[in-house]
Amino acid sequence: MLIVEYIDEIWTHNSLLPDDSYDRAQARFWVKYVDDMEDMFEVKILQSERFPRLKLWFTNIKDVPVIKENTPGQEKSVVFLKPFLEKMLARK
């Protein structure tokens, strides 16, 4: 979810999240739900056997030139995303 929020902030004209705040909250809920389920049950939701094309897309998206050229390195990502993570953890 952090990556989606990062993309929304960088490319405001191509938002991945809905404009409506309620719809955004629902999207965040479902992303967190899937993440929690994967962690809790050690089950991978995005399995290549069940969703081969989606898994392939997810694996290869980083090689798309516009994504590759505009994706910050790990250090920049951590600096950018740290305040979001701290804010989310403070809400718990």
TAPECOR-V157065 format. One record per run of one state. SS is the DSSP state (H for helix, E for strand, C for the rest). FROM is the first residue (numbers start at 1). TO is the last residue. If there is no record, write none. Layout:
BEGIN
ss,from,to
SS,FROM,TO
SS,FROM,TO
END
This chain:
BEGIN
ss,from,to
C,1,1
H,2,10
C,11,11
H,12,14
C,15,20
H,21,41
C,42,51
H,52,63
C,64,64
H,65,70
C,71,73
H,74,91
C,92,92
END
